[in-house]
């Protein structure tokens, strides 16, 4: 296989785009010390206070180990609290602390800036197409995912 063929493979390009996306996001949120995964968790928990860890993991397409690792780090920073669920004693309910809410509010502008920077090389029509194509690709191949994705309403 030639290198040019390797570099045009969708998997290679998607992985590279993901690397760049992470670098742009973490650069924009560097002063906040926030990763894309942490931002995703904080955003879901803010919209679904008391969410259990299983629904949280599915809402972000994370495996249970990843969501536990992210939550542990956020809890150590005092940004989230985990407590026994009042409706199911086998589940942990997750809530943002006051500090978590404040950090998430501070992260909105840099996160949006990172999103715009990532899409900057594309025209508005190309941006729409990219999102549509990625949505079609991920929906069509969801059965192959290592972690289920269950969008939250």
Beta strands, then each sheet from edge to edge (+ up, - down):
strand 1: 51-52
strand 2: 80-84
strand 3: 92-96
sheet 1: 1+ 3- 2+
end
